[in-house]
Amino acid sequence: MVSFLRRNKSTVGLDIGSGYVKLAVVDHSGSEPELVHVSHTPLMADAIVEGEVMDPQIVVQTVQSLLTTAGVKPKTLVASVGGRDVMVKKIQMDRMKEADAREVIRWEAEQYVPYDMESVQLDFQIVDPLSDGLQMNVLLVAAKREVVEQRVGLLRDAGLAPTVVDVDACALHNAFEYNYPEAMNGVCALVNVGHEISTVNVLQEGTLVLTRDIPFGSRRLREDLRRRHGLTVEEAEAVLEGRSPRAAEFRELLTEGSEELATGIERAVAFLAASDAGGGLSRVYLSGGSARIPGLVDVVSGRLRARTELASPLQRLKVRTGAGTFFPVDELAPMLMLAVGLALRGAN
C-alpha cells in the first residue's frame, strides 16, 4: 500500500498462511530483480483459522524460527493481509490529479466499502492515468484498520518492523504481472489455491478488476483422506501433491473438491458474461501450495472452458544458485507466488 524507495537493495517478502509460513528474498541491486533465498516451514494446525490468528504465540515463534534458520535479518520487510476484512475493487470517479483524488477518495469510497469508514485504511491507484476521458478507473483497496494493526503487532512481537503491509490480492498480481507479461492482454484469472482459502484475481488487459476469496483449500481434502480413508498426515499430503502411487484410489474425492473450486471460480467471474470484457474468460492460471491437487487443472479447464495451467513466480524471475538450501526451488514454486510478489515490491 506504500511504495518503496529504490535505494533498498533487497526486500524480504513474508507470507504468513494458515498452513505454512513462506519467506522470499529478492535482490534489487542489479539490472533485474533476483531471487536469492526462499524457505518455508509448516504452521501448527489451527494456529490460524480462516485468516484469523488463533494462537499468536505459536505464529510468532514459527516466524522467528524460520528467519533464524534462514539466517535472514530483514531491513526491508513486506507482509500482507487478506480475507473478508479486505476489499479490492475497480471503481470509476471524475478524472482529476492524484493529489486531488487523495483528498476525496474517502468520500468516494463510502459508496463501495461495506465497513465502517471510521475503522478503515484506504489506498488507491489510478489505472488509466494517461487517458483523457472525463472518468478515470481507480483500483480501490480498503482494509479494516484492526486487521492491519494486528498483523503489524504480530510482526513486532517477532522482532520485525514491516516497511509495508500490502494486500494479498495485489501482491499476487505483482508476481503474476512480472512473470507472465503475455497474460496482460484479454481477460484471465489467477487463482491462488491455499490451505483454507483460495483467492481469485480477475484481470482485464492487465488490470485487476475483481478479487474474490473462495472458502476452499486443501485442508478439508486432507482431513477427508484421513477420516474417511485412514491415511496418515504424510500419506494424505503425498496424495494431494500428486506424489502417491495410490492417487487413483481417491480420484472421486479429489474430483469432488476440484469441482467445488471450479464452481467457485465460475461464480466469481460470472459478471464477465454480462459485460463487455472482451469476450469473457480465456485463460486460468493456478498457483498456491494446493494447486498441484491431481486433476485440478483438467477439472477447472473443463468447467470454465478456458485454457488452464499451473503458474510459477519463477517463470521469468532470475534465481540465484543456492536460493533454496534444503529443497529444489522449482518444487516449491507454486506456493511462493504471494511471498515473491511481496519481495518484488522493491522493484516498483
VENLINLIN-V990209 format. One record per pair of residues at least 6 apart in sequence whose ideal C-beta (glycine too) atoms are under 8 Angstrom apart, sorted by the first residue. I is the first residue (numbers start at 1). GAP is how many residues later the second one is. Records with the same first field share a line. If there is no record, write none. Layout:
I->GAP + GAP
This chain:
1->120 + 122 + 140 + 163 + 164 + 165 + 166 + 169
2->121 + 161 + 162
3->345
4->7 + 72 + 159 + 160 + 341 + 342 + 344
6->22 + 340
8->20 + 67 + 68 + 155 + 338
9->18 + 19 + 20 + 337
10->15 + 16 + 17 + 18 + 19 + 26 + 65 + 66 + 336
11->14 + 15 + 17 + 65 + 66 + 67 + 331 + 332 + 333 + 334 + 335
12->11 + 12 + 13 + 60 + 62 + 64 + 65 + 66 + 331
13->10 + 11 + 12 + 13 + 65 + 66 + 158 + 325 + 326 + 327 + 328 + 329 + 330 + 331 + 332
14->7 + 8 + 9 + 49 + 60 + 63 + 64 + 65 + 141 + 146 + 325 + 328
15->6 + 7 + 8 + 9 + 64 + 65 + 321 + 323 + 324 + 327
16->27 + 32 + 43 + 47 + 63 + 135 + 138
17->26 + 31 + 177 + 178 + 272 + 321
18->25 + 29 + 30 + 31 + 32 + 33 + 176 + 177 + 178 + 179 + 199 + 201
19->23 + 24 + 175 + 176 + 177 + 198 + 199 + 200 + 270
20->20 + 21 + 22 + 23 + 175 + 269 + 315
21->19 + 20 + 22 + 38 + 41 + 42 + 45
22->16 + 17 + 18 + 313 + 314 + 316 + 317
23->14 + 15 + 16 + 17 + 43 + 44 + 47 + 49 + 316
24->11 + 13 + 14 + 312 + 315 + 316 + 318 + 319
25->10 + 11 + 12 + 13 + 47 + 49 + 318
26->7 + 8 + 9 + 10 + 291 + 314 + 317 + 318 + 320 + 321
27->6 + 7 + 8 + 9 + 293
28->318 + 319
32->286
33->145 + 284 + 285 + 311 + 313 + 314
34->283 + 284 + 285 + 286
35->279 + 282 + 283 + 284 + 285 + 288 + 294 + 305 + 308
36->284 + 287
37->33 + 35 + 286 + 287 + 288
38->285 + 286 + 291 + 294 + 298 + 301 + 302
39->27 + 30 + 31 + 285 + 286 + 287
40->26 + 292 + 295
41->21 + 24 + 25 + 28
43->15 + 16 + 19
44->11 + 14 + 18
46->8 + 9
47->6 + 7 + 8 + 11 + 12 + 15
48->6 + 11
49->147
50->33 + 146 + 147 + 165
51->31 + 32 + 33 + 145 + 146
52->31
53->6 + 97 + 101
56->98 + 101
59->95
60->94 + 97 + 98
63->91 + 92 + 95 + 97
64->94 + 95
67->6 + 7 + 91 + 93
74->86
76->87 + 270
77->78 + 83 + 84 + 85 + 86
78->84 + 85 + 86 + 87 + 88 + 93 + 264 + 265 + 267
79->72 + 76 + 83 + 85 + 86 + 87 + 263
80->71 + 85 + 86 + 87 + 88 + 90 + 91 + 258 + 262
81->62 + 66 + 67 + 70 + 84 + 85 + 86 + 87
82->85 + 86 + 87 + 115 + 117 + 131
83->64 + 85 + 114 + 130
84->129
85->30 + 58 + 59 + 61 + 62
86->55 + 56 + 57 + 58 + 61 + 81 + 82 + 83
87->25 + 26 + 27 + 28 + 53 + 54 + 55 + 56
88->51 + 52 + 53 + 79 + 81 + 82 + 120 + 123
89->23 + 50 + 51 + 121
90->37 + 47 + 48 + 49 + 50 + 117 + 118 + 119 + 120
91->17 + 18 + 20 + 21 + 46 + 47 + 49
92->43 + 44 + 45 + 46
93->8 + 11 + 15 + 42 + 43 + 45
94->40 + 41 + 42
95->36 + 38 + 39 + 40 + 41
96->8 + 40
98->28 + 31
101->23 + 25 + 37
102->22
105->17 + 19 + 33 + 35
106->11 + 16
108->30 + 32
109->8 + 11 + 13 + 31 + 33
110->7
112->28 + 30
113->7 + 9 + 27 + 29
115->27 + 29
119->25 + 26 + 27
120->22 + 23 + 24 + 25
121->21 + 22 + 23 + 24 + 27
122->18 + 19 + 20
123->18
124->14 + 15 + 16 + 17
125->13 + 14
126->10 + 11 + 12
127->9 + 10 + 11 + 12 + 80
128->8 + 9
129->7
137->70
139->68 + 69
141->26 + 29
143->24
148->17
151->11 + 14
152->10 + 13
155->6 + 7
164->181
166->176 + 179
168->24 + 31 + 170
169->30 + 32 + 39 + 42
170->38 + 171
171->167 + 170 + 171 + 174
172->18 + 20 + 27 + 29 + 115 + 165 + 166 + 169
173->17 + 28 + 30 + 35 + 168
174->167 + 168 + 170 + 171 + 174
175->138 + 162 + 163 + 165 + 166 + 169
176->7 + 14 + 25 + 27 + 109 + 111 + 135 + 137 + 161 + 165
177->7 + 29
178->135 + 138 + 139 + 166 + 169
179->132 + 133 + 134 + 135 + 136 + 137 + 138
180->105 + 131 + 135 + 136
181->135
183->20 + 23 + 100 + 102
184->19 + 21 + 22
185->20 + 21
186->18 + 19 + 92 + 93 + 96 + 97
187->15 + 16 + 17 + 85 + 90 + 91 + 92 + 93 + 94 + 95
188->14 + 15 + 93 + 94 + 95 + 96 + 97
189->11 + 12 + 13 + 14 + 76 + 79 + 80 + 92 + 94 + 95 + 96 + 117
190->10 + 11 + 13 + 95 + 97 + 121 + 147
191->7 + 8 + 9 + 10 + 70 + 74 + 93 + 94 + 95 + 96 + 97 + 100 + 109
192->6 + 7 + 9 + 95 + 96 + 99 + 145 + 146
193->23 + 24 + 25 + 68 + 93 + 94 + 95 + 96 + 97 + 98 + 100 + 103
194->23 + 24 + 94 + 95 + 96
195->22 + 23 + 24 + 94 + 95
196->19 + 21 + 23
197->16 + 17 + 18 + 19 + 20
198->15 + 16 + 18 + 19 + 63 + 66 + 90 + 92
199->12 + 13 + 14 + 15
200->10 + 11 + 12 + 13 + 14 + 64 + 65 + 68 + 69
201->7 + 9 + 10
202->6 + 7 + 8 + 9 + 66 + 67 + 70 + 79
203->6
204->73 + 74
205->73
209->68
210->58 + 59 + 61
212->52 + 56
214->47 + 50 + 51 + 54
216->41 + 44 + 45 + 48
217->73
218->22 + 71 + 72 + 75
220->37
221->15 + 19 + 32 + 33 + 36 + 72
222->11 + 14 + 15 + 18
224->29
225->6 + 10 + 11 + 14 + 15 + 25 + 28
226->6 + 7 + 10
228->25
229->20 + 21 + 24
231->8
235->9 + 11
238->6
239->7 + 8 + 11 + 15 + 55
240->14 + 50 + 52 + 53 + 54
241->51
242->50 + 51 + 52
247->7 + 47
251->43 + 44
254->39 + 40 + 41 + 42
255->40 + 44
257->36
258->35 + 37 + 38 + 41 + 42
259->40 + 44
261->35 + 38 + 39
262->37 + 38 + 40 + 41 + 42
263->40
265->19 + 35 + 38 + 39
266->37 + 38
269->12 + 35
272->8 + 9
273->7
281->23 + 25
282->24 + 25
283->23 + 24 + 25 + 26
284->16 + 17 + 20 + 22 + 23 + 24 + 25
285->23 + 24 + 25 + 26
286->10 + 11 + 14 + 22 + 23 + 24 + 25 + 48
287->23 + 24 + 25 + 26 + 47 + 48 + 50
288->46 + 47 + 49
289->45 + 46
291->19 + 20 + 43 + 44
292->18 + 42
297->11 + 12 + 13
298->10
300->6 + 8
301->6 + 7
310->24
311->23 + 26
312->18 + 21 + 22 + 25
313->20 + 23 + 24 + 27 + 28
314->15 + 16 + 19 + 22 + 26
317->23 + 27
319->10
323->6
324->8
